[in-house]
Amino acid sequence: MSVLIYVESNGSEIKKSSHDAVSYGVQVASKLGGTATVIAVGDIPQEQLIALGNFGATSVLNVTGGAFNQSNPSATAAAVIEAAKKVGAKVVVLPKSTLVDSIASKVASQLKAGVVTNVTELPETSSGFQVKRSIFTGKAFATVTINSDIKVITLAKNAYQGTETGGKATVEVLALSLTDSDTKVKTTNVEKMTGELLLTEAEIVVSGGRGFKGPENWGLLLDLAKALGAATGCSKPVSDMDWRPHHEHVGQTGVKVAPNLYIAIGISGAIQHLAGVNSSKCIVVINKDPEAPFFKAADYGIVGDLFEVLPKLTEAAKLLK
Ligand SMILES: Cc1cc2nc3c(=O)[nH]c(=O)nc-3n(C[C@H](O)[C@H](O)[C@H](O)COP(=O)(O)OP(=O)(O)OC[C@H]3O[C@@H](n4cnc5c(N)ncnc54)[C@H](O)[C@@H]3O)c2cc1C
């Protein structure tokens, strides 16, 4: 039984979530006694495609040129559909991303497949095909059976850790021409942030709230983030007051993150903030108020003044490195 895995890059490198998806898809194929093929869309360096073998992939199809290089949803969906037909895929695995959110249902509808999003574990295949998915912004799980012949699943971020196995994949160009309906929208300009770790991809996120009193104190948070190799986030009021840029705002109305470690500093833990972080594997809260609601969602907590705790924590993190 053939499994197709879609991978995407952030413009220069294949994303960690795609590496996780490759490991996941290879495991699904092994459970089903089948083969796994990767479809990579866009101009991704050859050595990175070959290195997907390190996550268990043996065969990679690559579609490049024109709209395929532009993260164009219609063109990407067309490439995934064509690749799925070529390899006779019975399962299509897509790593959750903004682009994947917009193409998963199109891919499923064209392949007449059932689609399940935000999957967190390998499928149970002893009787039928059941997957567990995260629902209610990570507060609950649902077990879903997919009954269609072809199945499309999107893998939740950081739900499955890619394992490096060693090995090299063979890369084949998949020649594909586009119809007018594949190129109805065209990206005319991309402005990239440089030098920052992507919040949604980071393994560790250090996030700050109004407890910092003002933007002039943010250096304390940045120092800790640097020592830990973490991305930085903030609560909504912090970005509303322009202490930090809006793309760092985490929560119900901001970015949803699922890192292995989320460190919340001087954030009260309002339900709207928790909605964006409760899929994190481990939550550490630093707050001077022992009654702060965030402590109820925390795995570890420090009751203390952030201005005293952070310099010590940063020093300890530097020593660990
Ligand atoms: C529709 C709607 C959507 C929303 N969406 C979001 C969202 O997406 N994300 C979000 O974050 N918020 C959102 N909010 C706002 C949310 O309700 C809270 O108001 C907000 O999260 C509070 O931010 P805060 O914790 O930084 O500030 P505060 O609530 O002011 O908390 C500051 C915390 O810092 C602690 N503190 C103060 N000084 C120190 C110190 N020296 N050392 C240690 N701790 C200290 C305090 O004890 C307190 O717990 C939304 C609200 C609404 C109504």
The ligand as an SDF file (V2000), in Angstrom:
LIG
                    3D

 53 58  0  0  0  0  0  0  0  0999 V2000
  -11.7270   38.2730   22.2920 C   0  0  0  0  0  0  0  0  0  0  0  0
  -10.4200   38.2750   23.0180 C   0  0  0  0  0  0  0  0  0  0  0  0
   -9.3400   37.6650   22.4370 C   0  0  0  0  0  0  0  0  0  0  0  0
   -8.0970   37.6550   23.0870 C   0  0  0  0  0  0  0  0  0  0  0  0
   -7.0370   37.0210   22.4990 N   0  0  0  0  0  0  0  0  0  0  0  0
   -5.8720   36.9460   23.1800 C   0  0  0  0  0  0  0  0  0  0  0  0
   -4.7590   36.2260   22.6430 C   0  0  0  0  0  0  0  0  0  0  0  0
   -4.8240   35.6720   21.5510 O   0  0  0  0  0  0  0  0  0  0  0  0
   -3.6100   36.1920   23.3620 N   0  0  0  0  0  0  0  0  0  0  0  0
   -3.4850   36.7960   24.5890 C   0  0  0  0  0  0  0  0  0  0  0  0
   -2.3970   36.7180   25.1880 O   0  0  0  0  0  0  0  0  0  0  0  0
   -4.5130   37.4860   25.0930 N   0  0  0  0  0  0  0  0  0  0  0  0
   -5.6920   37.5800   24.4390 C   0  0  0  0  0  0  0  0  0  0  0  0
   -6.7120   38.2780   24.9800 N   0  0  0  0  0  0  0  0  0  0  0  0
   -6.4560   39.0680   26.2150 C   0  0  0  0  0  0  0  0  0  0  0  0
   -6.5220   38.2010   27.4540 C   0  0  0  0  0  0  0  0  0  0  0  0
   -7.8600   38.1090   27.9060 O   0  0  0  0  0  0  0  0  0  0  0  0
   -5.6810   38.8100   28.5880 C   0  0  0  0  0  0  0  0  0  0  0  0
   -6.1410   40.1080   28.8310 O   0  0  0  0  0  0  0  0  0  0  0  0
   -4.2000   38.8640   28.2480 C   0  0  0  0  0  0  0  0  0  0  0  0
   -3.7350   37.5930   27.8610 O   0  0  0  0  0  0  0  0  0  0  0  0
   -3.4290   39.3200   29.4930 C   0  0  0  0  0  0  0  0  0  0  0  0
   -2.0930   39.5660   29.1410 O   0  0  0  0  0  0  0  0  0  0  0  0
   -0.9380   39.4510   30.2180 P   0  0  0  0  0  0  0  0  0  0  0  0
   -1.0490   38.1540   30.9100 O   0  0  0  0  0  0  0  0  0  0  0  0
    0.3180   39.8100   29.5470 O   0  0  0  0  0  0  0  0  0  0  0  0
   -1.2710   40.6690   31.2010 O   0  0  0  0  0  0  0  0  0  0  0  0
   -1.9130   40.7140   32.7200 P   0  0  0  0  0  0  0  0  0  0  0  0
   -3.2200   40.0400   32.6870 O   0  0  0  0  0  0  0  0  0  0  0  0
   -1.8230   42.1120   33.0930 O   0  0  0  0  0  0  0  0  0  0  0  0
   -0.9220   39.7960   33.5240 O   0  0  0  0  0  0  0  0  0  0  0  0
    0.3770   40.1520   33.8700 C   0  0  0  0  0  0  0  0  0  0  0  0
    0.9200   39.0840   34.7770 C   0  0  0  0  0  0  0  0  0  0  0  0
    2.2600   39.3840   35.1000 O   0  0  0  0  0  0  0  0  0  0  0  0
    2.4800   39.0810   36.4590 C   0  0  0  0  0  0  0  0  0  0  0  0
    3.5850   39.9340   36.9260 N   0  0  0  0  0  0  0  0  0  0  0  0
    3.5840   41.2810   37.1040 C   0  0  0  0  0  0  0  0  0  0  0  0
    4.7920   41.7020   37.4990 N   0  0  0  0  0  0  0  0  0  0  0  0
    5.5900   40.6170   37.5590 C   0  0  0  0  0  0  0  0  0  0  0  0
    6.9310   40.4180   37.9190 C   0  0  0  0  0  0  0  0  0  0  0  0
    7.7440   41.4250   38.2780 N   0  0  0  0  0  0  0  0  0  0  0  0
    7.4300   39.1650   37.9050 N   0  0  0  0  0  0  0  0  0  0  0  0
    6.6430   38.0970   37.5600 C   0  0  0  0  0  0  0  0  0  0  0  0
    5.3360   38.2230   37.2090 N   0  0  0  0  0  0  0  0  0  0  0  0
    4.8180   39.4790   37.1980 C   0  0  0  0  0  0  0  0  0  0  0  0
    1.1700   39.3720   37.1480 C   0  0  0  0  0  0  0  0  0  0  0  0
    1.0680   38.6540   38.3710 O   0  0  0  0  0  0  0  0  0  0  0  0
    0.1790   38.9250   36.0950 C   0  0  0  0  0  0  0  0  0  0  0  0
   -0.2020   37.5610   36.2930 O   0  0  0  0  0  0  0  0  0  0  0  0
   -7.9530   38.2990   24.3480 C   0  0  0  0  0  0  0  0  0  0  0  0
   -9.0710   38.9200   24.9120 C   0  0  0  0  0  0  0  0  0  0  0  0
  -10.2800   38.9110   24.2730 C   0  0  0  0  0  0  0  0  0  0  0  0
  -11.4630   39.5670   24.9260 C   0  0  0  0  0  0  0  0  0  0  0  0
  1  2  1  0
  2  3  1  0
  2 52  2  0
  3  4  2  0
  4  5  1  0
  4 50  1  0
  5  6  2  0
  6  7  1  0
  6 13  1  0
  7  8  2  0
  7  9  1  0
  9 10  1  0
 10 11  2  0
 10 12  1  0
 12 13  2  0
 13 14  1  0
 14 15  1  0
 14 50  1  0
 15 16  1  0
 16 17  1  0
 16 18  1  0
 18 19  1  0
 18 20  1  0
 20 21  1  0
 20 22  1  0
 22 23  1  0
 23 24  1  0
 24 25  2  0
 24 26  1  0
 24 27  1  0
 27 28  1  0
 28 29  2  0
 28 30  1  0
 28 31  1  0
 31 32  1  0
 32 33  1  0
 33 34  1  0
 33 48  1  0
 34 35  1  0
 35 36  1  0
 35 46  1  0
 36 37  1  0
 36 45  1  0
 37 38  2  0
 38 39  1  0
 39 40  1  0
 39 45  2  0
 40 41  1  0
 40 42  2  0
 42 43  1  0
 43 44  2  0
 44 45  1  0
 46 47  1  0
 46 48  1  0
 48 49  1  0
 50 51  2  0
 51 52  1  0
 52 53  1  0
M  END
$$$$
